[in-house]
Amino acid sequence: MIVSMTGFCARTGASDGYGWSWDIRSVNAKGLDIRTRMPDWANALDVELRKILKSKLSRGNVSVSLRVVADDSADTQSIDETQVDKVLAALQLIETRAADMGQGLAPSKAADLLSVRGVLGNASTSDIPDGLIKALRSDFDALLDGFLSMRKAEGAELAKVLNAQVAQIEALVTDATQVLPAREAEAKTNLQAALQRITDNVDGVDADRIAQELAVLAVKSDVTEEIDRLTAHIAAAGELLATKGPVGRKLDFLCQEFNREANTLCSKSNFAELTKIGLELKVVIDQMREQIQNVE
């Protein structure tokens, strides 16, 4: 079953005098990249959630954000005086350097200092109740389920598009097979006309040499192998689309093979109808590859 690398889910909750809101989202990526934004006191929870995500996901750029606030935030917020001293010292250094360089800075406000990370915080790690950690851990399961469900739903829609595109490719390959007799007849007529012109204007033509050259031309222009390989790739694509688990990388590689055969078909065509089919193949293959970039 196809799974999309794109997904999103958000939840809110409350427990032990705290409220929280968090979301998880992902976009396509070559590998699995997990990024989190969580409170400083949630390091252990962060590690555990990363392990869970790695066990459930194979590819995607995944971001998890958690914000926790106390129900009575005014009673739990505190000023880190050590951090304030550091920020003030840094601010003084910046203002002094700016003055030395003749640069004027706008006056700093207390509100600016409060926005610096670490100056104003909620309860310390020791104040966080164990029940809150357990509640967050439990709520994450529901968050992840919603996220995975969305990826699966989008994957199901992707599968419909990809199956339709594979069907288009199959129909075009059938069309290519059907025009081969006409192509062969035209090629034979053109070769006979060319051969007649040669024999009419050149004395002592080596019949064996001509036969060899014609055989070489026939081999170079034969597209049977390309048609056969395209047919095999169609079967492989169908199997991958019906396979459970991550198949995005395999489908991407298969698209490269599809494109290679379509390019060769066009270069060897020398027949208007076959060239037209080859170009249509390239368009569909390119469209399919764009969709595959979102498959896990």
ABEGO torsion letter per residue (X at the ends): XBBBABBBBBBBBBBGGBBBBBBBBBBBBABBBBBBBBBAAAAAAAAAAAAAAAAABABEBBBBBBBBBBABAAAABBBBAAAAAAAAAAAAAAAAAAAAAGBBBBBBBAAAAAABBGABBBBBAAABBAAAAAAAAAAAAAAAAAAAAAAAAAAAAAAAAAAAAAAAAAAAAAAAAAAAAAAAAAAAAAAAAAAAAAAAABBGBBAAAAAAAAAAAAAAABAAAAAAAAAAAAAAAAAAAABBEBAAAAAAAAAAAAAAAAAAAAAAAGBAAAAAAAAAAAAAAAAAAAAAAABX
